[in-house]
Amino acid sequence: MISKENMPMSNAQYPILQSVIDDTFLTFEKVLNSYHPPINIQEIGVVKSVGRSIAYVSGLPSVKADELLYFPQTTIKAPLLGIAFNLDSDQIGVILLGESDHLQAGDEVYRTHRVMDVPVGEALLGRVVDVMGNALDEKASIEVTKRRPLEREAPPIINRAPVTEPLQTGLKVVDALIPIGKGQRELIVGDRQTGKTAIALDTIINQKGKNVVCVYCAIGQRASAVAKLIDTLQQQGAMEYTIVVVASGEDSPGLQYVTPYGATTMAEYFMEQGNDVLIIYDDFTHHARAYRELSLLLRRPPGREAYPGDIFYIHSRLLERSTHLKDEYGGGSLTALPIVETQAQNISAYIPTNLISITDGQIYLSPDLFQKAIFPAIDVGKSVSRVGGKTQLNAYRAVAGDLRLSYSQFEEVEVFSRFGTQLDEQTRKTLIRGRRVREILKQPQSQPLEVAEQIAVLLSVTSGVFDTVPLNKIDEVSKALCQTMRRELPSVCQSIETGEKLTDEEYQAILKIARQIIQE
C-alpha cells in the first residue's frame, strides 16, 4: 500500500497529486451523471423445429410478411438468413436461404426490419454469382454500392410502350417465322434434351455488338451443365455483356425459389438505365417444383398436382416485370425467354399451360424432329409469336409469308407421299420446295446468322432458286451465298439491317448472286 512515507515524492508534491486525483474523479462523476444510454427493445425469437429448408419460429409478434430473419449461431462460415413466409397466430414458417444442418431447436432468431435485397450495377457484368451477390467464378469479390429489393412491382401500363423493335436470335426459323420483340415474353417449351437451352444460348451469343445486356438465370440445373454453358459463353466472347445467376440443383429449395426474382431485379437496373436487356429463366419447371416443396413443408393447402393455389401468381408477377418502357421513363426494355420442360410432349400439363397463358407466344421443340437430326427442332405449326410481324424488319415480311405457306403445304403432303401413290406435278413441286426449305432452316448450334445473310438465303429458297440444288449441297451453297452477299452487296446488307424495304433491284441482285453460285 502506498503511503506518504513510501511515496517517491516530496511532501510538497503530495497536495498537488491529491488535487489532480480529486479533479479526475469529479470529471468521471459528471460524465456518468450526464450519460443516459438509449434503451433498445429488440424482439428475439426461438427456433421451435427445423425441417429441410424450412423452420418454425416463435417469439416474434411484430414480424412482417417476407421480412428477412437472421440466425446468428448456425455456422462458422456465415450466418443463416430466412424469409418469413407463413405468419400464423402461434408461430412463423420461415424459408431458409442456405444449408440448415447446424440449425437446432432453441437457437435464437432476430429480425432485420427489411426485406431481402440483391446487389445491382455494372460490376456484375461478366460474373457468375448467386442471388446474394456472392461470386461463384473464383475471381475477386464483387464491389457493389447499390442494392434493390428482391420483389418489385411491375411497371404500370401507362409507363409501357408497344413492342416494335426486333430482338434477333440469329436463328433463321425464329427470326423469320416466330419473331421476338424487345420487351416480349416468349416461352421455350419442349421435352428434356430437345435443345431448349441451346436456343437461349444462341440468342445470347447473337447479341454480341448489339448493346444488349443478357442475364442467364439457372434454376435447379446440374452444376456441370451450367459450367459447360459458361465455358461456351466465354469462348464466344459473350460473357463480357452477360450476368450468370446460379441456383444449382444442390442448393436449397429456398434459394431456387428466390433466384429468378433476384435475377430480374439485376436486369431491371439496366432496363431503367435505358438499356435493352434479355433474361433467360432456365427453367420454370424446377422453380415450380421448389415452390411446391416449400409449400408442402409449410403445410399450405395443396391443389392440382399438389401445387399450392398461388402457383400461377408466382410466375405471372415475375414475368409481368418484362416490358418495353416509354422514352420518358428511359426507353429501356426487358425481354424474357422462360423455359419449361414437358413430359411426353404434353403441353397441356399444369405448369406449361399456366406459362403459355402468361407469355406472348411459345417456341415448341419437338422430340420427333430432334430424333430426325433437324436442328433446331422447332415445330413451326405449334409455335407462335403473339406480337407477330410488328417487330420484324421489312425485309423479313417479304419472305415470311411465302416461307410459312410453302413449309405448311409440304408438311401436309409429305405424310401421304410415303404411301408411294402417284403424285401430280404440283404436289411434286411442293415436296421439292418443302424439303429445301426444311434443309435451309437447319442451323448448327453457336453459329447465329446476321440479318442480311438470313434474308439472302430465305429469299433464294422461297423464289425457287434452290429447287435444282441437291439436298446434300444446300448447306454448302447457302454458306457461299452468305459470304458473297457480304462481299459484293454491302449497301444492300446495310439497308436490310436498318429496316428498309427491299427494292426490286436489290431483290434481283440477291437472286442473281444465288444463281451464279449454283452454276459454279
C-alpha positions as CSV (number, residue, x, y, z in Angstrom):
1,M,0.0,0.0,0.0
2,I,1.3,3.4,-1.0
3,S,1.5,5.9,1.9
4,K,3.0,9.3,2.3
5,E,6.1,7.7,3.9
6,N,7.0,5.3,1.0
7,M,5.8,7.5,-1.9
8,P,8.7,8.5,-4.2
9,M,7.9,12.2,-3.9
10,S,8.4,15.1,-1.6
11,N,5.8,16.3,0.9
12,A,5.4,19.4,-1.2
13,Q,4.3,17.4,-4.3
14,Y,1.7,15.3,-2.4
15,P,-1.1,18.0,-2.3
16,I,-0.7,18.6,-6.0
17,L,-1.2,14.9,-6.8
18,Q,-4.2,14.8,-4.5
19,S,-5.7,17.7,-6.3
20,V,-5.3,16.0,-9.7
21,I,-7.0,12.8,-8.4
22,D,-9.9,14.8,-7.0
23,D,-10.4,16.6,-10.3
24,T,-10.3,13.3,-12.2
25,F,-12.9,11.7,-10.0
26,L,-15.1,14.8,-10.3
27,T,-14.9,14.7,-14.1
28,F,-15.8,11.0,-14.2
29,E,-18.8,11.7,-11.9
30,K,-20.1,14.4,-14.2
31,V,-19.8,12.2,-17.2
32,L,-21.5,9.3,-15.6
33,N,-24.3,11.5,-14.3
34,S,-24.9,13.0,-17.7
35,Y,-24.7,9.7,-19.7
36,H,-28.1,8.2,-20.4
37,P,-27.7,5.2,-22.7
38,P,-30.7,4.6,-25.0
39,I,-32.9,1.6,-24.3
40,N,-33.5,-0.5,-27.5
41,I,-36.2,-3.0,-27.3
42,Q,-35.4,-6.0,-29.6
43,E,-37.6,-9.0,-30.3
44,I,-35.7,-12.3,-30.1
45,G,-37.4,-15.4,-31.5
46,V,-36.7,-19.0,-30.8
47,V,-36.5,-21.9,-33.3
48,K,-39.2,-24.4,-32.4
49,S,-38.5,-27.0,-35.1
50,V,-36.3,-27.4,-38.2
51,G,-37.0,-29.2,-41.5
52,R,-35.4,-29.4,-44.9
53,S,-35.1,-25.8,-46.0
54,I,-37.8,-24.6,-43.5
55,A,-38.0,-23.7,-39.9
56,Y,-40.8,-22.8,-37.4
57,V,-40.1,-19.9,-35.2
58,S,-41.9,-18.4,-32.2
59,G,-41.5,-15.2,-30.2
60,L,-41.5,-12.5,-33.0
61,P,-45.0,-11.0,-32.6
62,S,-44.3,-7.9,-34.8
63,V,-42.6,-9.7,-37.7
64,K,-43.9,-8.8,-41.2
65,A,-44.6,-10.9,-44.3
66,D,-41.5,-11.5,-46.4
67,E,-39.3,-9.9,-43.8
68,L,-35.7,-11.2,-43.7
69,L,-34.8,-13.0,-40.5
70,Y,-31.3,-13.6,-39.1
71,F,-30.0,-16.9,-37.5
72,P,-26.6,-15.9,-35.9
73,Q,-25.5,-19.1,-34.3
74,T,-25.8,-21.6,-37.1
75,T,-22.5,-21.9,-38.9
76,I,-19.0,-20.8,-38.5
77,K,-18.7,-19.5,-42.1
78,A,-21.7,-17.1,-42.3
79,P,-25.0,-16.5,-40.5
80,L,-28.1,-18.1,-42.0
81,L,-30.9,-15.9,-43.4
82,G,-34.5,-16.8,-43.9
83,I,-37.7,-15.2,-45.2
84,A,-40.9,-15.0,-43.0
85,F,-43.4,-16.8,-45.2
86,N,-46.2,-18.1,-43.0
87,L,-47.5,-15.8,-40.3
88,D,-49.6,-17.9,-38.1
89,S,-51.0,-16.9,-34.7
90,D,-48.6,-19.0,-32.7
91,Q,-45.6,-19.5,-35.0
92,I,-43.8,-18.3,-38.1
93,G,-43.0,-20.5,-41.1
94,V,-39.6,-19.5,-42.4
95,I,-38.0,-20.3,-45.8
96,L,-34.2,-20.9,-45.1
97,L,-31.8,-19.4,-47.7
98,G,-29.0,-21.9,-47.2
99,E,-27.9,-25.1,-45.5
100,S,-29.6,-25.7,-42.2
101,D,-27.5,-28.6,-40.9
102,H,-26.3,-26.7,-37.9
103,L,-29.6,-25.1,-37.0
104,Q,-31.3,-26.6,-33.9
105,A,-34.4,-26.1,-31.9
106,G,-33.8,-23.4,-29.3
107,D,-31.5,-21.3,-31.4
108,E,-32.1,-17.6,-31.4
109,V,-33.7,-15.6,-34.3
110,Y,-33.5,-11.9,-34.9
111,R,-35.5,-9.5,-37.1
112,T,-33.7,-7.4,-39.7
113,H,-36.6,-5.0,-40.3
114,R,-36.1,-5.2,-44.0
115,V,-37.0,-7.4,-47.0
116,M,-34.4,-9.3,-48.9
117,D,-32.4,-7.3,-51.4
118,V,-29.8,-8.1,-54.1
119,P,-26.8,-6.2,-55.4
120,V,-27.2,-4.4,-58.8
121,G,-24.8,-2.5,-61.1
122,E,-22.2,-2.8,-63.8
123,A,-19.8,-4.6,-61.5
124,L,-21.9,-7.8,-62.1
125,L,-21.3,-7.9,-65.8
126,G,-19.2,-10.8,-66.8
127,R,-19.5,-12.5,-63.5
128,V,-21.1,-15.7,-62.2
129,V,-23.0,-15.1,-58.9
130,D,-25.6,-16.4,-56.6
131,V,-28.7,-14.4,-55.7
132,M,-26.9,-13.0,-52.7
133,G,-24.3,-11.4,-55.0
134,N,-21.5,-13.8,-53.9
135,A,-19.0,-14.6,-56.6
136,L,-19.0,-18.2,-57.8
137,D,-16.3,-17.8,-60.5
138,E,-13.2,-17.8,-58.3
139,K,-12.5,-14.2,-59.2
140,A,-12.2,-11.2,-56.9
141,S,-15.1,-10.3,-54.7
142,I,-17.7,-8.1,-56.3
143,E,-17.8,-4.5,-55.1
144,V,-21.3,-3.1,-55.4
145,T,-22.8,0.0,-53.8
146,K,-26.4,-0.3,-54.9
147,R,-28.9,-2.8,-53.7
148,R,-32.6,-3.2,-54.6
149,P,-35.4,-5.3,-53.2
150,L,-35.9,-8.8,-54.4
151,E,-39.5,-8.3,-55.3
152,R,-40.6,-5.1,-57.0
153,E,-43.9,-4.0,-58.6
154,A,-44.2,-4.4,-62.4
155,P,-44.2,-1.1,-64.3
156,P,-47.7,0.3,-64.7
157,I,-49.4,0.0,-68.1
158,I,-49.2,3.8,-68.6
159,N,-45.4,3.6,-68.5
160,R,-45.2,0.9,-71.2
161,A,-44.6,1.4,-74.9
162,P,-45.7,-1.0,-77.7
163,V,-43.3,-3.8,-78.6
164,T,-42.0,-2.8,-82.1
165,E,-38.2,-3.4,-82.2
166,P,-37.0,-6.9,-83.1
167,L,-34.7,-9.0,-80.9
168,Q,-32.7,-11.0,-83.4
169,T,-31.9,-14.5,-82.2
170,G,-29.6,-15.4,-85.2
171,L,-31.8,-18.4,-85.9
172,K,-33.5,-18.3,-89.3
173,V,-36.6,-20.3,-88.3
174,V,-37.2,-18.0,-85.3
175,D,-36.4,-14.6,-86.8
176,A,-38.5,-15.3,-89.9
177,L,-41.4,-17.3,-88.6
178,I,-41.6,-16.7,-84.9
179,P,-40.3,-13.2,-84.4
180,I,-39.4,-11.9,-80.9
181,G,-39.6,-8.3,-80.0
182,K,-37.7,-6.3,-77.3
183,G,-40.0,-6.3,-74.3
184,Q,-41.8,-9.6,-75.2
185,R,-42.1,-12.7,-73.2
186,E,-41.6,-15.8,-75.4
187,L,-41.8,-19.2,-73.8
188,I,-39.5,-22.0,-74.9
189,V,-41.2,-25.3,-74.3
190,G,-40.4,-28.9,-75.0
191,D,-39.3,-32.3,-73.6
192,R,-35.9,-32.7,-72.0
193,Q,-32.9,-32.9,-74.2
194,T,-34.6,-31.3,-77.2
195,G,-32.4,-28.2,-77.4
196,K,-34.3,-25.6,-75.3
197,T,-31.2,-24.2,-73.6
198,A,-29.3,-24.2,-76.9
199,I,-31.8,-21.7,-78.4
200,A,-31.4,-19.4,-75.4
201,L,-27.6,-19.7,-75.6
202,D,-27.6,-18.9,-79.4
203,T,-29.8,-15.9,-78.6
204,I,-27.3,-14.6,-76.1
205,I,-24.3,-15.2,-78.4
206,N,-26.1,-13.3,-81.2
207,Q,-26.4,-10.1,-79.0
208,K,-22.7,-9.5,-79.3
209,G,-22.1,-5.9,-80.5
210,K,-25.8,-5.1,-80.4
211,N,-25.7,-3.2,-77.0
212,V,-28.0,-5.8,-75.2
213,V,-27.3,-6.8,-71.7
214,C,-28.0,-10.5,-71.1
215,V,-28.9,-12.3,-67.8
216,Y,-28.9,-16.1,-67.6
217,C,-30.7,-17.4,-64.6
218,A,-30.1,-21.1,-63.9
219,I,-32.7,-22.7,-61.6
220,G,-32.1,-26.2,-60.3
221,Q,-29.7,-27.1,-63.2
222,R,-26.8,-29.5,-62.8
223,A,-23.6,-27.7,-62.0
224,S,-21.8,-29.5,-64.9
225,A,-24.4,-28.2,-67.4
226,V,-24.1,-24.7,-66.1
227,A,-20.3,-24.9,-66.2
228,K,-20.4,-26.1,-69.8
229,L,-22.7,-23.2,-70.8
230,I,-20.4,-20.6,-69.1
231,D,-17.5,-22.1,-71.0
232,T,-19.3,-21.7,-74.3
233,L,-20.2,-18.1,-73.5
234,Q,-16.5,-17.4,-72.7
235,Q,-15.3,-19.0,-75.9
236,Q,-17.8,-17.0,-78.0
237,G,-16.9,-13.7,-76.2
238,A,-20.4,-13.3,-74.8
239,M,-19.6,-13.2,-71.0
240,E,-18.5,-9.5,-71.2
241,Y,-22.1,-8.4,-71.5
242,T,-23.7,-11.3,-69.6
243,I,-24.6,-12.0,-65.9
244,V,-25.0,-15.6,-64.9
245,V,-27.1,-16.1,-61.7
246,V,-27.0,-19.7,-60.4
247,A,-29.1,-21.7,-58.0
248,S,-28.0,-25.2,-58.8
249,G,-29.9,-28.4,-58.0
250,E,-27.6,-28.9,-55.0
251,D,-28.8,-25.6,-53.4
252,S,-31.7,-25.4,-51.0
253,P,-35.3,-25.0,-52.5
254,G,-35.5,-21.6,-50.8
255,L,-32.6,-20.3,-52.9
256,Q,-34.0,-21.9,-56.0
257,Y,-37.3,-20.1,-55.3
258,V,-35.9,-16.6,-54.8
259,T,-33.2,-16.7,-57.5
260,P,-35.3,-15.7,-60.6
261,Y,-36.8,-12.7,-58.7
262,G,-33.2,-11.6,-57.8
263,A,-32.0,-12.1,-61.4
264,T,-35.0,-10.0,-62.6
265,T,-34.1,-7.2,-60.2
266,M,-30.5,-7.2,-61.5
267,A,-31.9,-7.0,-65.1
268,E,-34.3,-4.2,-64.2
269,Y,-31.4,-2.0,-63.1
270,F,-30.1,-1.9,-66.7
271,M,-33.5,-1.6,-68.2
272,E,-34.2,1.5,-66.1
273,Q,-30.9,3.0,-67.3
274,G,-32.3,2.9,-70.8
275,N,-30.6,-0.4,-72.0
276,D,-32.2,-3.3,-73.8
277,V,-31.9,-6.4,-71.6
278,L,-32.5,-10.1,-72.3
279,I,-33.2,-12.5,-69.4
280,I,-33.3,-16.3,-69.7
281,Y,-35.1,-18.4,-67.0
282,D,-33.8,-22.0,-67.2
283,D,-36.1,-23.4,-66.1
284,F,-39.5,-22.7,-64.5
285,T,-40.3,-26.4,-64.1
286,H,-37.6,-26.7,-61.4
287,H,-38.8,-23.4,-59.9
288,A,-42.4,-24.6,-59.6
289,R,-41.2,-27.8,-58.0
290,A,-39.1,-26.0,-55.5
291,Y,-42.0,-23.8,-54.5
292,R,-44.3,-26.8,-54.3
293,E,-41.8,-28.5,-51.9
294,L,-41.6,-25.4,-49.7
295,S,-45.4,-25.0,-49.6
296,L,-45.9,-28.7,-48.7
297,L,-43.3,-28.5,-45.9
298,L,-45.0,-25.4,-44.6
299,R,-48.4,-27.2,-44.7
300,R,-50.0,-24.9,-47.2
301,P,-53.1,-26.5,-48.8
302,P,-52.2,-28.4,-51.9
303,G,-54.2,-28.2,-55.1
304,R,-53.9,-29.7,-58.6
305,E,-50.8,-32.0,-58.8
306,A,-50.0,-31.0,-55.2
307,Y,-49.1,-27.4,-56.3
308,P,-50.4,-24.6,-54.0
309,G,-53.2,-22.4,-55.1
310,D,-50.9,-19.4,-55.9
311,I,-48.6,-21.3,-58.3
312,F,-49.9,-19.2,-61.2
313,Y,-49.2,-16.0,-59.3
314,I,-45.6,-16.7,-58.6
315,H,-44.8,-16.8,-62.3
316,S,-47.2,-14.1,-63.5
317,R,-45.9,-11.4,-61.1
318,L,-42.4,-12.3,-62.2
319,L,-43.0,-12.2,-66.0
320,E,-45.1,-9.1,-65.8
321,R,-41.9,-7.2,-64.9
322,S,-40.7,-7.7,-68.5
323,T,-41.7,-4.8,-70.7
324,H,-40.7,-2.0,-73.0
325,L,-40.7,1.4,-71.3
326,K,-41.7,4.7,-72.9
327,D,-39.0,7.1,-73.8
328,E,-39.8,9.5,-70.9
329,Y,-39.1,6.6,-68.5
330,G,-35.8,5.7,-70.1
331,G,-36.9,3.7,-73.1
332,G,-35.3,0.5,-71.9
333,S,-36.7,-3.0,-72.5
334,L,-36.6,-6.3,-70.7
335,T,-37.2,-9.3,-72.9
336,A,-37.9,-12.6,-71.1
337,L,-37.3,-16.1,-72.5
338,P,-38.6,-18.5,-69.9
339,I,-38.0,-22.2,-70.4
340,V,-40.4,-25.0,-69.3
341,E,-40.0,-28.8,-69.6
342,T,-42.8,-31.0,-70.7
343,Q,-43.3,-34.8,-70.2
344,A,-44.1,-36.9,-73.3
345,Q,-44.9,-33.8,-75.4
346,N,-47.8,-32.9,-73.1
347,I,-48.0,-29.2,-73.5
348,S,-51.4,-29.2,-71.8
349,A,-49.9,-30.1,-68.4
350,Y,-50.5,-27.7,-65.5
351,I,-47.3,-25.6,-65.4
352,P,-46.9,-25.4,-69.2
353,T,-50.5,-24.2,-69.7
354,N,-50.1,-21.6,-67.0
355,L,-47.0,-20.2,-68.6
356,I,-48.5,-20.3,-72.1
357,S,-51.3,-18.2,-70.9
358,I,-49.0,-15.7,-69.2
359,T,-46.5,-15.3,-72.1
360,D,-46.8,-13.7,-75.5
361,G,-46.2,-16.8,-77.5
362,Q,-44.2,-20.1,-77.4
363,I,-41.4,-21.8,-79.3
364,Y,-42.2,-25.6,-79.2
365,L,-39.4,-28.1,-79.7
366,S,-40.4,-31.5,-81.0
367,P,-38.5,-34.6,-79.9
368,D,-39.6,-36.2,-83.2
369,L,-37.7,-33.5,-85.2
370,F,-34.8,-33.8,-82.8
371,Q,-34.5,-37.6,-83.5
372,K,-34.5,-36.8,-87.2
373,A,-31.5,-34.5,-86.7
374,I,-33.4,-31.4,-87.6
375,F,-31.7,-28.7,-85.5
376,P,-33.1,-26.6,-84.0
377,A,-36.0,-29.0,-83.6
378,I,-38.7,-26.2,-83.7
379,D,-42.2,-27.3,-84.7
380,V,-43.4,-24.3,-86.7
381,G,-47.0,-25.5,-86.6
382,K,-47.2,-25.4,-82.8
383,S,-45.0,-22.4,-82.3
384,V,-46.4,-18.9,-82.3
385,S,-45.5,-15.3,-81.5
386,R,-48.5,-13.2,-80.5
387,V,-46.6,-10.0,-81.2
388,G,-46.3,-11.2,-84.8
389,G,-44.7,-9.3,-87.7
390,K,-45.0,-6.0,-86.0
391,T,-41.5,-6.4,-84.7
392,Q,-39.9,-7.8,-87.9
393,L,-37.7,-5.8,-90.2
394,N,-39.3,-5.0,-93.5
395,A,-37.1,-7.5,-95.4
396,Y,-38.5,-10.4,-93.4
397,R,-42.0,-9.6,-94.3
398,A,-41.1,-10.1,-98.0
399,V,-40.2,-13.7,-97.3
400,A,-42.0,-14.8,-94.1
401,G,-45.5,-15.3,-95.7
402,D,-44.3,-17.5,-98.6
403,L,-41.9,-19.4,-96.4
404,R,-44.6,-20.4,-93.9
405,L,-47.1,-21.3,-96.6
406,S,-44.7,-23.5,-98.6
407,Y,-43.5,-25.2,-95.4
408,S,-47.0,-25.9,-94.2
409,Q,-48.1,-27.3,-97.5
410,F,-45.0,-29.5,-97.6
411,E,-45.8,-30.9,-94.1
412,E,-49.3,-31.8,-95.2
413,V,-48.4,-33.7,-98.3
414,E,-45.2,-35.3,-97.0
415,V,-47.1,-37.9,-95.0
416,F,-49.2,-39.0,-98.0
417,S,-46.2,-39.2,-100.3
418,R,-44.8,-42.0,-98.2
419,F,-47.5,-44.4,-99.4
420,G,-45.9,-44.4,-102.9
421,T,-49.1,-43.2,-104.7
422,Q,-48.8,-41.4,-108.0
423,L,-48.3,-37.6,-107.4
424,D,-49.3,-34.8,-109.7
425,E,-46.8,-32.2,-110.9
426,Q,-47.9,-29.5,-108.4
427,T,-47.5,-31.9,-105.5
428,R,-44.0,-33.0,-106.6
429,K,-43.0,-29.3,-106.8
430,T,-44.4,-28.7,-103.3
431,L,-42.3,-31.6,-102.0
432,I,-39.2,-30.4,-103.7
433,R,-39.6,-26.9,-102.4
434,G,-40.5,-28.0,-98.9
435,R,-37.5,-30.3,-98.5
436,R,-35.2,-27.5,-99.4
437,V,-37.0,-25.1,-97.0
438,R,-36.5,-27.6,-94.2
439,E,-32.9,-28.0,-95.1
440,I,-32.4,-24.3,-95.1
441,L,-34.0,-23.8,-91.7
442,K,-31.5,-26.3,-90.2
443,Q,-28.7,-24.5,-88.3
444,P,-25.8,-25.7,-86.2
445,Q,-25.5,-24.6,-82.6
446,S,-23.5,-21.5,-81.7
447,Q,-23.5,-20.3,-85.3
448,P,-26.1,-17.5,-85.5
449,L,-26.5,-15.6,-88.8
450,E,-26.8,-11.9,-89.4
451,V,-30.0,-10.5,-90.7
452,A,-28.7,-9.8,-94.3
453,E,-27.4,-13.4,-94.6
454,Q,-30.7,-14.8,-93.4
455,I,-32.7,-12.8,-95.9
456,A,-30.4,-13.8,-98.8
457,V,-30.8,-17.5,-98.1
458,L,-34.6,-17.3,-97.4
459,L,-35.3,-15.3,-100.5
460,S,-33.4,-17.7,-102.6
461,V,-35.3,-20.8,-101.3
462,T,-38.7,-19.2,-101.5
463,S,-38.2,-17.9,-105.0
464,G,-37.3,-21.4,-106.2
465,V,-33.6,-20.8,-107.0
466,F,-32.6,-23.7,-104.8
467,D,-35.1,-26.1,-106.3
468,T,-32.4,-27.6,-108.5
469,V,-29.7,-27.9,-105.8
470,P,-29.2,-31.4,-104.4
471,L,-30.2,-31.6,-100.7
472,N,-26.7,-32.6,-99.6
473,K,-25.3,-29.4,-101.3
474,I,-27.8,-26.9,-99.7
475,D,-25.6,-26.1,-96.7
476,E,-22.5,-25.5,-98.9
477,V,-24.4,-23.3,-101.3
478,S,-26.0,-21.3,-98.5
479,K,-22.7,-20.6,-96.8
480,A,-21.2,-19.5,-100.1
481,L,-24.2,-17.2,-100.7
482,C,-23.7,-15.6,-97.3
483,Q,-20.1,-14.9,-97.9
484,T,-20.7,-13.5,-101.3
485,M,-23.6,-11.3,-100.1
486,R,-21.3,-9.6,-97.6
487,R,-18.5,-9.1,-100.1
488,E,-20.4,-7.9,-103.2
489,L,-23.6,-6.2,-101.8
490,P,-22.6,-4.3,-98.6
491,S,-25.0,-1.5,-99.4
492,V,-27.9,-4.0,-99.6
493,C,-26.9,-5.6,-96.4
494,Q,-26.8,-2.2,-94.6
495,S,-30.3,-1.3,-95.9
496,I,-31.7,-4.6,-94.8
497,E,-30.3,-4.2,-91.3
498,T,-31.6,-0.7,-90.9
499,G,-35.1,-1.9,-91.6
500,E,-35.6,-0.5,-95.1
501,K,-37.8,-2.3,-97.6
502,L,-36.2,-4.4,-100.3
503,T,-36.4,-2.8,-103.8
504,D,-36.9,-4.8,-106.9
505,E,-33.3,-4.1,-107.9
506,E,-32.0,-5.4,-104.6
507,Y,-34.2,-8.4,-104.8
508,Q,-33.0,-9.3,-108.2
509,A,-29.4,-8.6,-107.3
510,I,-29.6,-11.2,-104.5
511,L,-31.2,-13.8,-106.7
512,K,-28.5,-13.2,-109.4
513,I,-25.7,-13.9,-106.9
514,A,-27.5,-17.1,-105.8
515,R,-27.9,-18.3,-109.4
516,Q,-24.2,-17.6,-110.1
517,I,-23.1,-19.7,-107.1
518,I,-25.3,-22.6,-108.1
519,Q,-24.0,-22.5,-111.7
520,E,-20.4,-22.6,-110.4
